[in-house]
Structure formats: structure tokens, C-alpha cells
Amino acid sequence: MELDVRGEMCPYPAMKTKEALKRFTGETLVVLTDHAPALSTVPWEGAKAGFAADIEATGAGEWKITLVRQNGAFDARRAMAQIADRLRELGQE
Amino acid sequence: MVSVAATPATARPRLGGVVSLLVAVLAVLAFALFWAVDPDLGVFWGIGIAFGIILQRSRLCFAGAFRDLFLTHDGRIMRGLLVAMMGSTVGFWLLMTRLVPDPSFGTLPPGAHVTPVGLHLVVGGLLFGVGMVIAGGCVSGTLFRVGEGYVASMVALVGILGGLSLAAHTWNWWWTHHIAAMPLVWLPGLIGHWWALVLTIVGLAAVYLVVVWWELRDGPPMPAPAEKSEPMAFSVRDHLGALYRRIVVRGWPVWAGAFALAVLNVFAFIYDHPLGVTGELSAWAERLTGLVGLSAGPLLGVDLFAGCNLAVGDGGWLTSAFTLDAGLVAGAFLAALASSEFKVRTPRRPSRYLQAVGGGALMGYGAGLAIGCTVGAFFSAIPSLAVNGWVFGASLAGGAFLGTLVIRRLP
């Protein structure tokens, strides 16, 4: 499933993600955003709901965040630390 | 154990490279031009550019600092601001002890944001807090997002100007019925320089601890990213390249932006006066409404204290406050271009424009009443050792909380 929140600014990308994840039954949710602060807030909402995240830059000021459901033991703290490293590679903190 | 998929970082498009260089050259030319007219114009243009770059690079959003405390129990930005205010406090204090060696006579340091303490701060702070959450950014946030290409923020700016004009029209009523009788409370005047410093730093540290406690109540907070080392530099070119990536291409952590803002604020105060953005916007509002015969006219009492007072708009367009605000937008534009983040963004939901203009109007009115915004009446006022900064800050928090109740019900 794809959630397109381009054009939205804080706090809507994270709020929409949270709402979508509540109803979401699939495995992979792709979030499209052009709001840089969402690169830390969206993965955090994902982690709280048991989803790991990956971020990819798709254009000038546009990013694709892929949230993948994690079954079993999920360490949100560790997942967030990994996202933080990923953000640094992309030049976003 | 779960891990984040390690796809390689895609190369960022460098379309903005040439354009950002061009804009940088234009910014320097503008500096030279302003300097030639009046050095103050040039200096505040430069301060504005730095202000815009800092806000854009570190995404330092004052509205988010308050809002996220209530919306997501996230205090990262607020903690950054608190540390920055501690830094500014020390710098402001050093300067103010020189400006007013003996504070017991009731003398106030020129330029410091010490304004009347009264109910208008509570009303203004609540309105501003609700408005910034609904509009999606405070006044400085709106200005730097205009530079990043957010169309909704341009609409919010129109709302802010409208709100400021409304505040100017009602200012004389507020002044005669309430504000004129309210005291200017500068902590060193009450308890001396040293105790004012200790009390302010301890107060900020106490708020920091409360924020940490509040964050942890909702489970583990987002971990702070560990600093990742650059590959070893074998030449000057490697070294400069690493430095360029660190400063221009990659975003700054909140603490770095907050620290830079503290240094900039102390510099601005030493040069002339602390940072503030709304005073000039009110002058724009007054001039624009004047074009259609709706100007508010003379305002009572605004020359009795320093800060982001509503301006009467008779000083002409070219003031140091204008070059600061214009520089802020230009700096954010430049930083967004250089990092390939500039994009014209339009919200798809038309109701966002209504939110922008309505929230902007609430902010504008609140800032007019409270004599400043999150920057002038909070971020520059608490380090000025002024009680009004604390009252406005607490009211902002209350307003932001009410704002989160509103936006939770919006589509």
C-alpha cells in the first residue's frame, strides 16, 4: 500500500502514517513525502507500531519511506538507532 | 533481530548547484549594496541570512518544539531550544552587566526585550500557540518555509500580516485598559545580576528535566543519532569536501542549530538588539493596509520599551529589521537550494490554505498583543532576564496544547 502525503507539512505526515498503520493489515506501507522533518517523525511512528523503516531520496526534496511490518520481538530503540544512521547517510538528521 | 534494509543512498540531484552559487553571489552583492547605504542594513541582512540558513539546515521549528510535546511526547526540539537559551543567557548577561553595572536604580539595558508583564501576554501567548499549531509553523518558521518553497506558508504570511493589522487597530484599547499599568520586570533590577543569572539558568535546567520526564512517560524517546565518521581525508580537497558535506549537504542536528542560533543572538544583541521578526512584519502590515486607507494610525506607548513592538510603519521600507526578515527568507532559500531541498510545495487539501490563513491571523494578533513571537518575546526575552519571556512561554505551551486538540479533529 502507498500513502502519499506530499504537500503536507508537520505534523500531518506522522499523524496520517499513525492512522494508516492502525488500520493497516498488510506487510509493507510506502510513505511518499516532500517534508524533510517527516524523515524522523514517520519512522518513529512506524517503530512504535512495530514497523522497520528505510528511506530513499527520490528527487529534489522528495523521499520514499518504506515501512515493513516486523513480527515477533521488535526492538524499537534499536530500529530507531538504525534509522538515525540511515538518515545520516542521506544527509538528513 | 530486525534491521533496516541497507539500500545504498541514491545520489542527490545537483540541479541546484549552479543556481545556489548564483544566489549566493547575489546575496553578497545585496550585502555590499545595503552596507553602502547604511552599515546596519548590511549587518542585519547578514544576520538574517545566517538566521535563515540555521533554521533551514537544522529544521528548528519553534511551533514543533511546543506542539510535539503534546502530540507525540517528543521534546527533542524543545530541549535544543532550552540549551540554546541557556547559552544566550550567559552571553546576554555578560553584555547587560556592562550596559547597566548597577541595576538597582531601575535602569533597563537598551535593546533587551523587557516588556510589560500582564494578562495581554497570556491572551497573546494562547492565541499565538493555537495559531502556530493550526498554521503549521510560527512566524520565523513561516518565513523560512517561504524560502524553502512552501506555498501554504506564503498564505500563512498573509494571515500573519492581517492579524498584526488587527492587533494594531485594537492596540490602543489594550494599552489604555491594561498594558499601560503593567510593570516592566527585569530580574537583575529585583534581585541583582548574579541571582538573576542563577535563577534563569536553574529555571531553564528545571524545564529541561521536566521535558525529559514528560518524554519518558510515553516509552523510550527517539535515540539521538551517533555521529558517524567521514572517511579519512588524505588531502586538503578531501578535508574540504567532508566539511562541505557536513555543513551544506547534510542536515544539522537540532543542538548544532540551537547553538548557532544562540551565538547569532548574542552577536545581534552586542551589535545592536536581539533577534526578533514580528516588529517589521507589523510595519509591513501597517503600510499595506495604509494603501487602502485602513492603517491603524498612531499607537500609544510603543516607544516606552524595547522588543518587537507594533510599528507605525513610517520609517520607510528599507530598515535593518526589513533586511533581517528578507535575509531570513533568502538564507533559507539559499540553504534549501544548496542541499537540493528546494521545491515548490502546494498542499492538495484546500482546507490547508484556510488553516494557514486562519492560524496566521491568530498568530499575528497574538504576536501584536504579546509584543513579539516565539523569537522576540520568548527566545530573546528569557535570556534578556525578563519575566515577560517566561509568562509568554508558558502561555505558548498552553496554546500549543489547545492547538493539538483542534488539529486532531481536522482532516
Chai-1 contact restraints between the chains, C-beta under 6 A:
chainA,res_idxA,chainB,res_idxB,connection_type,confidence,min_distance_angstrom,max_distance_angstrom,comment,restraint_id
A,G7,B,R345,contact,1.0,0.0,6.0,A-B,restraint_1
A,G7,B,T346,contact,1.0,0.0,6.0,A-B,restraint_2
A,G7,B,P347,contact,1.0,0.0,6.0,A-B,restraint_3
A,G7,B,R348,contact,1.0,0.0,6.0,A-B,restraint_4
A,M9,B,G136,contact,1.0,0.0,6.0,A-B,restraint_5
A,C10,B,G64,contact,1.0,0.0,6.0,A-B,restraint_6
A,P11,B,L71,contact,1.0,0.0,6.0,A-B,restraint_7
A,D34,B,K343,contact,1.0,0.0,6.0,A-B,restraint_8
A,D34,B,R345,contact,1.0,0.0,6.0,A-B,restraint_9
A,P37,B,R59,contact,1.0,0.0,6.0,A-B,restraint_10
A,W44,B,M222,contact,1.0,0.0,6.0,A-B,restraint_11
A,A52,B,V2,contact,1.0,0.0,6.0,A-B,restraint_12
A,A52,B,V4,contact,1.0,0.0,6.0,A-B,restraint_13
A,D54,B,V4,contact,1.0,0.0,6.0,A-B,restraint_14
A,D54,B,A5,contact,1.0,0.0,6.0,A-B,restraint_15
A,A57,B,T10,contact,1.0,0.0,6.0,A-B,restraint_16
A,A57,B,R12,contact,1.0,0.0,6.0,A-B,restraint_17
A,A60,B,P13,contact,1.0,0.0,6.0,A-B,restraint_18
A,A60,B,S340,contact,1.0,0.0,6.0,A-B,restraint_19
A,A60,B,K343,contact,1.0,0.0,6.0,A-B,restraint_20
A,G61,B,E341,contact,1.0,0.0,6.0,A-B,restraint_21
A,G61,B,K343,contact,1.0,0.0,6.0,A-B,restraint_22
A,Q70,B,V2,contact,1.0,0.0,6.0,A-B,restraint_23
A,F74,B,V2,contact,1.0,0.0,6.0,A-B,restraint_24
A,R77,B,P220,contact,1.0,0.0,6.0,A-B,restraint_25
A,M80,B,M222,contact,1.0,0.0,6.0,A-B,restraint_26
A,M80,B,P223,contact,1.0,0.0,6.0,A-B,restraint_27
A,A81,B,P223,contact,1.0,0.0,6.0,A-B,restraint_28
A,Q82,B,V4,contact,1.0,0.0,6.0,A-B,restraint_29
A,I83,B,V4,contact,1.0,0.0,6.0,A-B,restraint_30
A,A84,B,P225,contact,1.0,0.0,6.0,A-B,restraint_31
A,R86,B,V4,contact,1.0,0.0,6.0,A-B,restraint_32
A,R88,B,P225,contact,1.0,0.0,6.0,A-B,restraint_33
A,R88,B,K228,contact,1.0,0.0,6.0,A-B,restraint_34
A,E89,B,A9,contact,1.0,0.0,6.0,A-B,restraint_35
A,L90,B,A9,contact,1.0,0.0,6.0,A-B,restraint_36
A,G91,B,V249,contact,1.0,0.0,6.0,A-B,restraint_37
A,G91,B,R250,contact,1.0,0.0,6.0,A-B,restraint_38
A,Q92,B,G251,contact,1.0,0.0,6.0,A-B,restraint_39
A,E93,B,P225,contact,1.0,0.0,6.0,A-B,restraint_40
A,E93,B,G251,contact,1.0,0.0,6.0,A-B,restraint_41
A,E93,B,P253,contact,1.0,0.0,6.0,A-B,restraint_42
